[in-house]
Amino acid sequence: MPTLFDPIQLGAIAAPNRMFMAPLTRGRGTREHVPTALMAEYYAQRASAGLIISEATGISRQGLGWPFAPGIWSEEQVAAWRPVTDAVKRAGGRIVCQLWHMGRIVHPSFLDGAKAVSASATAAPAYAHTYDGKQPHAEARALDADEIPGLLLDYRRAARNALLAGFDGVEIHAANGYLIDQFLRASANHRTDAYGGSIENRARLLREVTEAVAGEIGADRTGVRLSPNGESQGVNDPDPVPLFRHAAKLLSDIGIAFLELREPPPEGTRGKPDHPPVHPEIRAVFDGPLVLNSDFDGVRAMATLEKGEADAIAFGRGFLANPDLPSRIQHAIPLAPDHMETWYTQGPEGYTDYPTADVALLDEALEETFPASDPIATGDFR
């Protein structure tokens, strides 16, 4: 069986190792959802990942409702992404753009007071992140069937823009309680038309979006993310196995480059999921590379690959404070902790200031040789 450090082919993308960087929203764009120079430094620091999956990136103004998150629907955004992807390539990395439509999670304040869209007229639980702080989620309106062709055009444009911006491909975000997931799972989809009711109908939007994106840039540069085994932002399904077997089979038939699953383990750091992992069922019907994500450390990741349960592992929080995560895991170097209070702030603190292991070990050695109180360490020679 392959190890984490063996190469893997993902359609048209050749990844040098099987430790991927999972998508991580960080809020370092502008208020107008334009990428910044700071983001280029951040992603380039993490270019040793076999593949970087970018933070979730809005396909349209309608679909983006997170403060300071980037989009990819305008020429300005495309131009601002180019220095980011160029920096990753110069550092030897590969990066795909995660395409995001948040559906009912978008607060009306992002839409000049208009309602967000979803599979049905429902509201997410808890609170939305807005520029005015947390606010209760509002009820969305059901996306009309005659609006879906326009939605598919938005996905096609975003995929085309991603390649123009220098990305190696895209990942369609169909997980975590966002728009496509709202159509997939029964708790949020109460429709009675061709997009609701049966499993085939609820998976129709996923199929149409994936076919639209693959038709625009090629299936060999198209990945998909699903979250099959637990509640996400109020979205769930009482019988996930047949639903996600069907979804995985249709994605396999389209021939996508890879499928990523966010599956919390039975005793994960964020609580016990509602259902056991579904990936064994998906593995049986999906013929392409399968990527697993959620709460992995190096030991569990290597064991998962050894058992043949997946072809690669996507690490999220590990990459926050450890830009050189693959090297740290390969050489059994302890991981640095991240700081939650800086996850979504707009500056470099907690973003680009985490050192690599060699720098951290050098600092530790210097501290042992020259304690902080020593004049040589402080520069105080008076």
Secondary structure, DSSP 8 states (H G I E B T S, - for coil): ---TTS-EEETTEEESSSEEE-------S-TTS---HHHHHHHHHTTTSS-EEEEEEESSSTT--STT--B-SSHHHHHHHHHHHHHHHHTT--EEEEEE--GGGS-GGGGTT---EESSS---SSEEEETTEEEE----EE--GGGHHHHHHHHHHHHHHHHHTT-SEEEEE--TTSHHHHHHSTTT----STTSSSHHHHTHHHHHHHHHHHHHH-GGGEEEEE--SS-BTTB--S-HHHHHHHHHHHHHHHT-SEEEEE---TT-TT---SS---HHHHHHH--S-EEEESS--HHHHHHHHHTTS-SEEEESHHHHH-TTHHHHHHTT-------GGGTT-SSSTTTT----HHHHHHHHHHHHHS-TTSHHHHT---
